[in-house]
Amino acid sequence: MTELYNTAAPKKATNLSINSDLLRKTRELNINLSATLEQALREELSKRKATQWVEENRTAIQRYNDFVEQHGCFGDEFREFYC
């Protein structure tokens, strides 16, 4: 499976605007802003890439589902359990 992004890429300083009260409260709790933002962005990127993959493969997925509905799954005759 390919990586979502290059984890070895250098860090880059970025200016952000954030709610001042939220910033104050996170700093009071010593929350690492960079690490927290990176984690949130990784999760969002992963979610959106998964959605993008489903959209790009919707036709193939539907064709496969139609095939299985019509013909069954490969190896069904060898399966020893039943649903």
Buried (B, 14 or more C-beta within 10 A) or exposed (E): EEEEEEEEEEEEEEEEEEEEEEBEEBEEEEEEEEEEEBEEEEEEEEEEEEEEEEEEEEEEEEEEEEEEEEEEEEEEEEEEEEE
